């Protein structure tokens, strides 16, 4: 993500090591966990498991984003032994709507521009989420940062 966002040089070193925009692994905080990776304005809860539990992970990501003081929490899930670039980024309907409004896009525009697909699990909307790939999510991060 740092390379795609233009935050590192050709050798992969941060252009500004003190920039709050650098995508970094967060230090673990115990009971007040702040997520696995910070990609302002997002906290990424990263999972490398065979069987996904996305709704539960999203609840965890929201709590950790709150602990870290970030407005958005999302989950990045990849299958074991697969490259992280093949991972999927999941966000709750609430987070997706807040991001959509912050970008000033319609539902169709956000879905098409960033390749989101929805997962609807029964009537409980707290279990619904939207998913895109890591590359498109990185572009969303760049576009959202440009608006803030």
VMD Tcl script that builds the backbone (N, CA, C; Angstrom):
set m [mol new atoms 444]
animate dup $m
set s [atomselect $m all]
$s set {name element resname resid chain x y z} {
  {N N UNK 1 A 0.820 -1.188 0.000}
  {CA C UNK 1 A 0.000 0.000 0.000}
  {C C UNK 1 A 0.868 1.257 0.000}
  {N N UNK 2 A 1.965 1.218 0.754}
  {CA C UNK 2 A 2.830 2.393 0.792}
  {C C UNK 2 A 3.361 2.735 -0.599}
  {N N UNK 3 A 3.738 1.722 -1.357}
  {CA C UNK 3 A 4.250 1.972 -2.711}
  {C C UNK 3 A 3.155 2.553 -3.593}
  {N N UNK 4 A 1.976 1.959 -3.568}
  {CA C UNK 4 A 0.862 2.433 -4.400}
  {C C UNK 4 A 0.422 3.845 -4.014}
  {N N UNK 5 A 0.573 4.196 -2.745}
  {CA C UNK 5 A 0.197 5.528 -2.279}
  {C C UNK 5 A 1.323 6.546 -2.461}
  {N N UNK 6 A 2.469 6.105 -2.990}
  {CA C UNK 6 A 3.576 7.018 -3.243}
  {C C UNK 6 A 4.316 7.460 -1.993}
  {N N UNK 7 A 4.304 6.625 -0.956}
  {CA C UNK 7 A 4.914 6.995 0.321}
  {C C UNK 7 A 6.321 6.460 0.518}
  {N N UNK 8 A 6.779 5.619 -0.426}
  {CA C UNK 8 A 8.127 5.067 -0.344}
  {C C UNK 8 A 8.881 5.361 -1.635}
  {N N UNK 9 A 10.208 5.320 -1.537}
  {CA C UNK 9 A 11.033 5.543 -2.725}
  {C C UNK 9 A 11.208 4.224 -3.481}
  {N N UNK 10 A 12.045 4.230 -4.491}
  {CA C UNK 10 A 12.271 3.047 -5.315}
  {C C UNK 10 A 12.838 1.860 -4.563}
  {N N UNK 11 A 13.489 2.122 -3.428}
  {CA C UNK 11 A 14.059 1.051 -2.614}
  {C C UNK 11 A 13.114 0.579 -1.509}
  {N N UNK 12 A 11.927 1.172 -1.463}
  {CA C UNK 12 A 10.949 0.776 -0.448}
  {C C UNK 12 A 11.118 1.475 0.887}
  {N N UNK 13 A 11.931 2.537 0.936}
  {CA C UNK 13 A 12.127 3.281 2.183}
  {C C UNK 13 A 11.155 4.458 2.219}
  {N N UNK 14 A 10.619 4.722 3.417}
  {CA C UNK 14 A 9.692 5.838 3.561}
  {C C UNK 14 A 10.335 7.147 3.115}
  {N N UNK 15 A 9.586 7.924 2.353}
  {CA C UNK 15 A 10.071 9.248 1.943}
  {C C UNK 15 A 10.119 10.175 3.146}
  {N N UNK 16 A 9.134 10.051 4.042}
  {CA C UNK 16 A 9.091 10.820 5.286}
  {C C UNK 16 A 8.727 9.847 6.401}
  {N N UNK 17 A 9.727 9.436 7.173}
  {CA C UNK 17 A 9.484 8.404 8.181}
  {C C UNK 17 A 8.523 8.863 9.275}
  {N N UNK 18 A 8.299 10.172 9.396}
  {CA C UNK 18 A 7.430 10.688 10.443}
  {C C UNK 18 A 6.013 10.978 9.961}
  {N N UNK 19 A 5.729 10.740 8.696}
  {CA C UNK 19 A 4.408 11.058 8.152}
  {C C UNK 19 A 3.331 10.173 8.769}
  {N N UNK 20 A 2.247 10.804 9.198}
  {CA C UNK 20 A 1.103 10.067 9.745}
  {C C UNK 20 A 0.360 9.302 8.653}
  {N N UNK 21 A 0.674 9.587 7.395}
  {CA C UNK 21 A 0.009 8.913 6.283}
  {C C UNK 21 A 0.657 7.577 5.924}
  {N N UNK 22 A 1.846 7.300 6.443}
  {CA C UNK 22 A 2.499 6.020 6.170}
  {C C UNK 22 A 1.631 4.873 6.683}
  {N N UNK 23 A 1.550 3.825 5.915}
  {CA C UNK 23 A 0.814 2.630 6.327}
  {C C UNK 23 A 1.771 1.795 7.164}
  {N N UNK 24 A 1.364 1.536 8.428}
  {CA C UNK 24 A 2.267 0.848 9.360}
  {C C UNK 24 A 1.521 -0.149 10.225}
  {N N UNK 25 A 2.274 -1.158 10.651}
  {CA C UNK 25 A 1.745 -2.069 11.671}
  {C C UNK 25 A 1.687 -1.298 12.977}
  {N N UNK 26 A 0.599 -1.485 13.684}
  {CA C UNK 26 A 0.421 -0.784 14.960}
  {C C UNK 26 A 1.038 -1.594 16.094}
  {N N UNK 27 A 1.533 -0.886 17.109}
  {CA C UNK 27 A 2.008 -1.554 18.324}
  {C C UNK 27 A 0.779 -2.093 19.055}
  {N N UNK 28 A 0.864 -3.305 19.569}
  {CA C UNK 28 A -0.276 -3.897 20.264}
  {C C UNK 28 A -0.446 -3.252 21.631}
  {N N UNK 29 A -1.704 -3.005 21.976}
  {CA C UNK 29 A -2.021 -2.270 23.200}
  {C C UNK 29 A -2.751 -3.106 24.238}
  {N N UNK 30 A -2.768 -4.413 24.107}
  {CA C UNK 30 A -3.435 -5.268 25.087}
  {C C UNK 30 A -4.946 -5.129 25.031}
  {N N UNK 31 A -5.557 -4.802 26.172}
  {CA C UNK 31 A -7.020 -4.707 26.262}
  {C C UNK 31 A -7.575 -3.606 25.373}
  {N N UNK 32 A -6.797 -2.628 25.094}
  {CA C UNK 32 A -7.218 -1.507 24.237}
  {C C UNK 32 A -6.536 -1.615 22.882}
  {N N UNK 33 A -6.627 -2.787 22.270}
  {CA C UNK 33 A -6.003 -3.059 20.974}
  {C C UNK 33 A -6.419 -2.002 19.959}
  {N N UNK 34 A -5.474 -1.563 19.152}
  {CA C UNK 34 A -5.723 -0.503 18.171}
  {C C UNK 34 A -5.653 -1.016 16.739}
  {N N UNK 35 A -5.846 -2.319 16.530}
  {CA C UNK 35 A -5.838 -2.886 15.186}
  {C C UNK 35 A -4.457 -3.332 14.770}
  {N N UNK 36 A -4.400 -3.969 13.614}
  {CA C UNK 36 A -3.143 -4.533 13.136}
  {C C UNK 36 A -2.331 -3.566 12.284}
  {N N UNK 37 A -3.014 -2.820 11.416}
  {CA C UNK 37 A -2.335 -1.904 10.501}
  {C C UNK 37 A -3.115 -0.598 10.473}
  {N N UNK 38 A -2.379 0.511 10.479}
  {CA C UNK 38 A -3.001 1.829 10.342}
  {C C UNK 38 A -2.720 2.370 8.949}
  {N N UNK 39 A -3.788 2.681 8.236}
  {CA C UNK 39 A -3.723 3.298 6.911}
  {C C UNK 39 A -4.713 4.449 6.966}
  {N N UNK 40 A -4.320 5.517 7.644}
  {CA C UNK 40 A -5.223 6.639 7.926}
  {C C UNK 40 A -6.054 6.979 6.695}
  {N N UNK 41 A -7.354 7.108 6.890}
  {CA C UNK 41 A -8.164 7.117 8.110}
  {C C UNK 41 A -8.733 5.753 8.499}
  {N N UNK 42 A -8.103 4.677 8.091}
  {CA C UNK 42 A -8.594 3.329 8.358}
  {C C UNK 42 A -7.694 2.569 9.321}
  {N N UNK 43 A -8.323 1.752 10.173}
  {CA C UNK 43 A -7.636 0.726 10.933}
  {C C UNK 43 A -7.966 -0.583 10.241}
  {N N UNK 44 A -6.941 -1.359 9.925}
  {CA C UNK 44 A -7.129 -2.642 9.249}
  {C C UNK 44 A -6.929 -3.762 10.255}
  {N N UNK 45 A -7.939 -4.579 10.396}
  {CA C UNK 45 A -7.842 -5.791 11.189}
  {C C UNK 45 A -7.524 -6.896 10.188}
  {N N UNK 46 A -6.332 -7.486 10.296}
  {CA C UNK 46 A -5.850 -8.432 9.281}
  {C C UNK 46 A -6.036 -9.872 9.747}
  {N N UNK 47 A -6.549 -10.679 8.836}
  {CA C UNK 47 A -6.824 -12.083 9.153}
  {C C UNK 47 A -6.248 -12.976 8.067}
  {N N UNK 48 A -5.622 -14.065 8.503}
  {CA C UNK 48 A -5.050 -15.074 7.608}
  {C C UNK 48 A -5.561 -16.428 8.097}
  {N N UNK 49 A -6.789 -16.735 7.708}
  {CA C UNK 49 A -7.426 -17.962 8.191}
  {C C UNK 49 A -8.145 -18.673 7.058}
  {N N UNK 50 A -8.392 -19.947 7.287}
  {CA C UNK 50 A -9.074 -20.753 6.282}
  {C C UNK 50 A -10.575 -20.473 6.255}
  {N N UNK 51 A -11.188 -20.373 7.423}
  {CA C UNK 51 A -12.635 -20.183 7.512}
  {C C UNK 51 A -12.939 -18.756 7.984}
  {N N UNK 52 A -13.554 -17.940 7.131}
  {CA C UNK 52 A -13.811 -16.547 7.508}
  {C C UNK 52 A -14.979 -16.389 8.486}
  {N N UNK 53 A -14.886 -15.346 9.307}
  {CA C UNK 53 A -15.946 -14.947 10.239}
  {C C UNK 53 A -16.072 -13.429 10.148}
  {N N UNK 54 A -16.379 -12.945 8.965}
  {CA C UNK 54 A -16.314 -11.513 8.670}
  {C C UNK 54 A -17.154 -10.646 9.597}
  {N N UNK 55 A -18.423 -10.945 9.868}
  {CA C UNK 55 A -19.191 -10.056 10.741}
  {C C UNK 55 A -18.554 -9.864 12.127}
  {N N UNK 56 A -18.051 -10.934 12.720}
  {CA C UNK 56 A -17.393 -10.831 14.027}
  {C C UNK 56 A -16.117 -10.002 13.907}
  {N N UNK 57 A -15.366 -10.219 12.847}
  {CA C UNK 57 A -14.140 -9.441 12.639}
  {C C UNK 57 A -14.446 -7.963 12.458}
  {N N UNK 58 A -15.521 -7.654 11.763}
  {CA C UNK 58 A -15.888 -6.249 11.555}
  {C C UNK 58 A -16.227 -5.567 12.870}
  {N N UNK 59 A -16.923 -6.266 13.748}
  {CA C UNK 59 A -17.200 -5.693 15.068}
  {C C UNK 59 A -15.891 -5.388 15.788}
  {N N UNK 60 A -14.941 -6.313 15.705}
  {CA C UNK 60 A -13.624 -6.126 16.313}
  {C C UNK 60 A -12.916 -4.919 15.685}
  {N N UNK 61 A -12.964 -4.792 14.368}
  {CA C UNK 61 A -12.305 -3.678 13.674}
  {C C UNK 61 A -12.889 -2.337 14.099}
  {N N UNK 62 A -14.188 -2.280 14.316}
  {CA C UNK 62 A -14.825 -1.021 14.728}
  {C C UNK 62 A -14.368 -0.611 16.119}
  {N N UNK 63 A -14.299 -1.576 17.030}
  {CA C UNK 63 A -13.839 -1.292 18.392}
  {C C UNK 63 A -12.388 -0.809 18.358}
  {N N UNK 64 A -11.550 -1.478 17.586}
  {CA C UNK 64 A -10.136 -1.123 17.538}
  {C C UNK 64 A -9.915 0.224 16.850}
  {N N UNK 65 A -10.710 0.537 15.848}
  {CA C UNK 65 A -10.614 1.862 15.216}
  {C C UNK 65 A -10.961 2.945 16.226}
  {N N UNK 66 A -11.975 2.687 17.033}
  {CA C UNK 66 A -12.349 3.636 18.081}
  {C C UNK 66 A -11.217 3.808 19.089}
  {N N UNK 67 A -10.603 2.709 19.499}
  {CA C UNK 67 A -9.472 2.784 20.436}
  {C C UNK 67 A -8.325 3.604 19.849}
  {N N UNK 68 A -8.094 3.460 18.537}
  {CA C UNK 68 A -6.985 4.149 17.883}
  {C C UNK 68 A -7.322 5.592 17.519}
  {N N UNK 69 A -8.602 5.965 17.608}
  {CA C UNK 69 A -9.001 7.319 17.247}
  {C C UNK 69 A -9.172 7.510 15.747}
  {N N UNK 70 A -9.407 6.426 15.016}
  {CA C UNK 70 A -9.611 6.489 13.581}
  {C C UNK 70 A -11.107 6.359 13.289}
  {N N UNK 71 A -11.589 6.997 12.225}
  {CA C UNK 71 A -13.028 6.942 11.958}
  {C C UNK 71 A -13.529 5.634 11.352}
  {N N UNK 72 A -12.658 4.851 10.718}
  {CA C UNK 72 A -13.124 3.669 9.998}
  {C C UNK 72 A -12.308 2.432 10.360}
  {N N UNK 73 A -13.025 1.323 10.558}
  {CA C UNK 73 A -12.377 0.033 10.779}
  {C C UNK 73 A -12.821 -0.941 9.703}
  {N N UNK 74 A -11.868 -1.641 9.106}
  {CA C UNK 74 A -12.163 -2.623 8.062}
  {C C UNK 74 A -11.362 -3.896 8.337}
  {N N UNK 75 A -11.728 -4.953 7.620}
  {CA C UNK 75 A -11.037 -6.232 7.752}
  {C C UNK 75 A -10.365 -6.575 6.432}
  {N N UNK 76 A -9.114 -7.003 6.508}
  {CA C UNK 76 A -8.410 -7.536 5.346}
  {C C UNK 76 A -8.222 -9.027 5.612}
  {N N UNK 77 A -8.800 -9.840 4.725}
  {CA C UNK 77 A -8.745 -11.281 4.899}
  {C C UNK 77 A -8.068 -11.913 3.693}
  {N N UNK 78 A -7.125 -12.781 3.967}
  {CA C UNK 78 A -6.499 -13.546 2.890}
  {C C UNK 78 A -6.487 -15.011 3.279}
  {N N UNK 79 A -6.411 -15.847 2.284}
  {CA C UNK 79 A -6.344 -17.286 2.515}
  {C C UNK 79 A -4.907 -17.662 2.856}
  {N N UNK 80 A -4.755 -18.621 3.717}
  {CA C UNK 80 A -3.411 -19.045 4.133}
  {C C UNK 80 A -2.519 -19.337 2.945}
  {N N UNK 81 A -1.272 -18.908 3.077}
  {CA C UNK 81 A -0.214 -19.101 2.085}
  {C C UNK 81 A -0.453 -18.351 0.773}
  {N N UNK 82 A -1.466 -17.515 0.718}
  {CA C UNK 82 A -1.714 -16.709 -0.478}
  {C C UNK 82 A -1.060 -15.338 -0.293}
  {N N UNK 83 A -0.710 -14.712 -1.382}
  {CA C UNK 83 A -0.142 -13.372 -1.347}
  {C C UNK 83 A -1.191 -12.395 -0.818}
  {N N UNK 84 A -0.752 -11.438 0.000}
  {CA C UNK 84 A -1.677 -10.464 0.583}
  {C C UNK 84 A -2.401 -9.656 -0.505}
  {N N UNK 85 A -1.773 -9.483 -1.657}
  {CA C UNK 85 A -2.430 -8.745 -2.743}
  {C C UNK 85 A -3.669 -9.460 -3.259}
  {N N UNK 86 A -3.792 -10.756 -2.945}
  {CA C UNK 86 A -4.986 -11.506 -3.321}
  {C C UNK 86 A -6.063 -11.434 -2.239}
  {N N UNK 87 A -5.768 -10.710 -1.174}
  {CA C UNK 87 A -6.712 -10.576 -0.074}
  {C C UNK 87 A -7.927 -9.757 -0.455}
  {N N UNK 88 A -8.920 -9.832 0.400}
  {CA C UNK 88 A -10.165 -9.110 0.218}
  {C C UNK 88 A -10.339 -8.159 1.390}
  {N N UNK 89 A -10.863 -6.975 1.104}
  {CA C UNK 89 A -11.120 -5.975 2.134}
  {C C UNK 89 A -12.629 -5.905 2.348}
  {N N UNK 90 A -13.037 -6.067 3.604}
  {CA C UNK 90 A -14.457 -6.083 3.957}
  {C C UNK 90 A -14.771 -4.869 4.831}
  {N N UNK 91 A -15.925 -4.248 4.576}
  {CA C UNK 91 A -16.380 -3.176 5.448}
  {C C UNK 91 A -17.874 -3.304 5.679}
  {N N UNK 92 A -18.272 -2.880 6.860}
  {CA C UNK 92 A -19.691 -2.954 7.207}
  {C C UNK 92 A -20.477 -1.987 6.331}
  {N N UNK 93 A -21.768 -2.204 6.273}
  {CA C UNK 93 A -22.637 -1.306 5.506}
  {C C UNK 93 A -22.542 0.110 6.063}
  {N N UNK 94 A -22.477 0.222 7.374}
  {CA C UNK 94 A -22.382 1.556 8.010}
  {C C UNK 94 A -21.089 2.269 7.602}
  {N N UNK 95 A -19.975 1.567 7.679}
  {CA C UNK 95 A -18.694 2.174 7.286}
  {C C UNK 95 A -18.713 2.516 5.805}
  {N N UNK 96 A -19.206 1.606 4.981}
  {CA C UNK 96 A -19.280 1.831 3.537}
  {C C UNK 96 A -20.093 3.082 3.230}
  {N N UNK 97 A -21.217 3.264 3.935}
  {CA C UNK 97 A -22.062 4.442 3.727}
  {C C UNK 97 A -21.355 5.716 4.165}
  {N N UNK 98 A -20.667 5.665 5.285}
  {CA C UNK 98 A -19.930 6.848 5.758}
  {C C UNK 98 A -18.823 7.229 4.778}
  {N N UNK 99 A -18.118 6.222 4.247}
  {CA C UNK 99 A -17.065 6.480 3.251}
  {C C UNK 99 A -17.683 7.053 1.979}
  {N N UNK 100 A -18.796 6.481 1.555}
  {CA C UNK 100 A -19.483 6.958 0.344}
  {C C UNK 100 A -19.866 8.425 0.485}
  {N N UNK 101 A -20.420 8.789 1.624}
  {CA C UNK 101 A -20.811 10.179 1.853}
  {C C UNK 101 A -19.595 11.104 1.918}
  {N N UNK 102 A -18.519 10.636 2.547}
  {CA C UNK 102 A -17.296 11.444 2.623}
  {C C UNK 102 A -16.706 11.695 1.234}
  {N N UNK 103 A -16.849 10.729 0.337}
  {CA C UNK 103 A -16.348 10.880 -1.035}
  {C C UNK 103 A -17.337 11.616 -1.941}
  {N N UNK 104 A -18.568 11.797 -1.468}
  {CA C UNK 104 A -19.577 12.473 -2.269}
  {C C UNK 104 A -20.039 11.668 -3.463}
  {N N UNK 105 A -20.099 10.341 -3.302}
  {CA C UNK 105 A -20.474 9.464 -4.404}
  {C C UNK 105 A -21.841 8.840 -4.153}
  {N N UNK 106 A -22.496 8.458 -5.235}
  {CA C UNK 106 A -23.731 7.688 -5.112}
  {C C UNK 106 A -23.361 6.244 -4.807}
  {N N UNK 107 A -24.361 5.485 -4.424}
  {CA C UNK 107 A -24.152 4.064 -4.158}
  {C C UNK 107 A -23.564 3.367 -5.379}
  {N N UNK 108 A -24.158 3.626 -6.541}
  {CA C UNK 108 A -23.672 2.986 -7.779}
  {C C UNK 108 A -22.250 3.408 -8.106}
  {N N UNK 109 A -21.944 4.684 -7.924}
  {CA C UNK 109 A -20.597 5.171 -8.240}
  {C C UNK 109 A -19.555 4.499 -7.353}
  {N N UNK 110 A -19.824 4.404 -6.051}
  {CA C UNK 110 A -18.849 3.788 -5.152}
  {C C UNK 110 A -18.675 2.311 -5.480}
  {N N UNK 111 A -19.767 1.633 -5.719}
  {CA C UNK 111 A -19.701 0.203 -6.035}
  {C C UNK 111 A -18.908 -0.034 -7.325}
  {N N UNK 112 A -19.179 0.745 -8.352}
  {CA C UNK 112 A -18.504 0.550 -9.638}
  {C C UNK 112 A -17.045 0.992 -9.608}
  {N N UNK 113 A -16.781 2.137 -9.016}
  {CA C UNK 113 A -15.414 2.678 -9.010}
  {C C UNK 113 A -14.439 1.789 -8.255}
  {N N UNK 114 A -14.909 1.184 -7.169}
  {CA C UNK 114 A -13.999 0.406 -6.332}
  {C C UNK 114 A -14.308 -1.086 -6.327}
  {N N UNK 115 A -15.201 -1.532 -7.180}
  {CA C UNK 115 A -15.465 -2.948 -7.364}
  {C C UNK 115 A -16.082 -3.659 -6.179}
  {N N UNK 116 A -16.892 -2.960 -5.416}
  {CA C UNK 116 A -17.509 -3.581 -4.251}
  {C C UNK 116 A -18.603 -4.569 -4.646}
  {N N UNK 117 A -18.649 -5.666 -3.920}
  {CA C UNK 117 A -19.750 -6.618 -4.014}
  {C C UNK 117 A -20.302 -6.782 -2.598}
  {N N UNK 118 A -21.581 -7.069 -2.510}
  {CA C UNK 118 A -22.198 -7.158 -1.192}
  {C C UNK 118 A -22.383 -8.605 -0.764}
  {N N UNK 119 A -22.373 -8.797 0.547}
  {CA C UNK 119 A -22.659 -10.092 1.151}
  {C C UNK 119 A -23.799 -9.863 2.129}
  {N N UNK 120 A -24.932 -10.441 1.837}
  {CA C UNK 120 A -26.110 -10.298 2.681}
  {C C UNK 120 A -26.359 -11.635 3.350}
  {N N UNK 121 A -26.328 -11.623 4.669}
  {CA C UNK 121 A -26.497 -12.845 5.455}
  {C C UNK 121 A -27.783 -12.741 6.275}
  {N N UNK 122 A -28.899 -13.207 5.743}
  {CA C UNK 122 A -30.158 -13.198 6.477}
  {C C UNK 122 A -30.740 -11.805 6.646}
  {N N UNK 123 A -31.620 -11.658 7.615}
  {CA C UNK 123 A -32.317 -10.391 7.838}
  {C C UNK 123 A -31.575 -9.451 8.781}
  {N N UNK 124 A -30.587 -9.950 9.481}
  {CA C UNK 124 A -29.827 -9.155 10.438}
  {C C UNK 124 A -28.800 -8.307 9.689}
  {N N UNK 125 A -29.093 -7.012 9.537}
  {CA C UNK 125 A -28.221 -6.126 8.749}
  {C C UNK 125 A -26.841 -5.953 9.371}
  {N N UNK 126 A -26.682 -6.267 10.650}
  {CA C UNK 126 A -25.355 -6.153 11.266}
  {C C UNK 126 A -24.399 -7.211 10.717}
  {N N UNK 127 A -24.937 -8.207 10.007}
  {CA C UNK 127 A -24.107 -9.257 9.416}
  {C C UNK 127 A -23.835 -8.995 7.935}
  {N N UNK 128 A -24.350 -7.899 7.396}
  {CA C UNK 128 A -24.135 -7.556 5.997}
  {C C UNK 128 A -22.836 -6.785 5.863}
  {N N UNK 129 A -22.146 -6.966 4.763}
  {CA C UNK 129 A -20.905 -6.239 4.526}
  {C C UNK 129 A -20.632 -6.144 3.034}
  {N N UNK 130 A -19.672 -5.293 2.691}
  {CA C UNK 130 A -19.265 -5.107 1.298}
  {C C UNK 130 A -17.783 -5.414 1.183}
  {N N UNK 131 A -17.387 -5.927 0.011}
  {CA C UNK 131 A -16.029 -6.434 -0.174}
  {C C UNK 131 A -15.441 -5.911 -1.480}
  {N N UNK 132 A -14.152 -5.606 -1.425}
  {CA C UNK 132 A -13.392 -5.259 -2.623}
  {C C UNK 132 A -12.002 -5.880 -2.503}
  {N N UNK 133 A -11.157 -5.647 -3.497}
  {CA C UNK 133 A -9.795 -6.185 -3.424}
  {C C UNK 133 A -8.839 -5.141 -2.846}
  {N N UNK 134 A -7.640 -5.579 -2.521}
  {CA C UNK 134 A -6.662 -4.713 -1.856}
  {C C UNK 134 A -6.261 -3.536 -2.750}
  {N N UNK 135 A -6.059 -3.770 -4.047}
  {CA C UNK 135 A -5.649 -2.687 -4.938}
  {C C UNK 135 A -6.719 -1.603 -5.028}
  {N N UNK 136 A -7.971 -2.007 -5.175}
  {CA C UNK 136 A -9.045 -1.004 -5.267}
  {C C UNK 136 A -9.248 -0.296 -3.933}
  {N N UNK 137 A -9.072 -1.021 -2.833}
  {CA C UNK 137 A -9.168 -0.383 -1.527}
  {C C UNK 137 A -8.064 0.659 -1.364}
  {N N UNK 138 A -6.865 0.358 -1.836}
  {CA C UNK 138 A -5.761 1.315 -1.752}
  {C C UNK 138 A -6.110 2.584 -2.527}
  {N N UNK 139 A -6.728 2.453 -3.679}
  {CA C UNK 139 A -7.165 3.627 -4.441}
  {C C UNK 139 A -8.234 4.401 -3.673}
  {N N UNK 140 A -9.127 3.687 -3.003}
  {CA C UNK 140 A -10.140 4.344 -2.183}
  {C C UNK 140 A -9.476 5.149 -1.070}
  {N N UNK 141 A -8.469 4.577 -0.422}
  {CA C UNK 141 A -7.732 5.293 0.626}
  {C C UNK 141 A -7.137 6.580 0.058}
  {N N UNK 142 A -6.494 6.485 -1.108}
  {CA C UNK 142 A -5.887 7.665 -1.730}
  {C C UNK 142 A -6.948 8.708 -2.046}
  {N N UNK 143 A -8.063 8.292 -2.600}
  {CA C UNK 143 A -9.123 9.232 -2.960}
  {C C UNK 143 A -9.741 9.872 -1.727}
  {N N UNK 144 A -9.935 9.096 -0.668}
  {CA C UNK 144 A -10.492 9.640 0.566}
  {C C UNK 144 A -9.522 10.612 1.217}
  {N N UNK 145 A -8.247 10.289 1.219}
  {CA C UNK 145 A -7.240 11.207 1.781}
  {C C UNK 145 A -7.223 12.525 1.023}
  {N N UNK 146 A -7.397 12.479 -0.283}
  {CA C UNK 146 A -7.399 13.705 -1.086}
  {C C UNK 146 A -8.593 14.598 -0.753}
  {N N UNK 147 A -9.694 13.998 -0.276}
  {CA C UNK 147 A -10.893 14.754 0.061}
  {C C UNK 147 A -10.862 15.338 1.463}
  {N N UNK 148 A -10.062 14.732 2.354}
  {CA C UNK 148 A -10.051 15.171 3.760}
  {C C UNK 148 A -9.096 16.293 4.013}
}
mol reanalyze $m
mol bondsrecalc $m
mol representation Tube
mol addrep $m
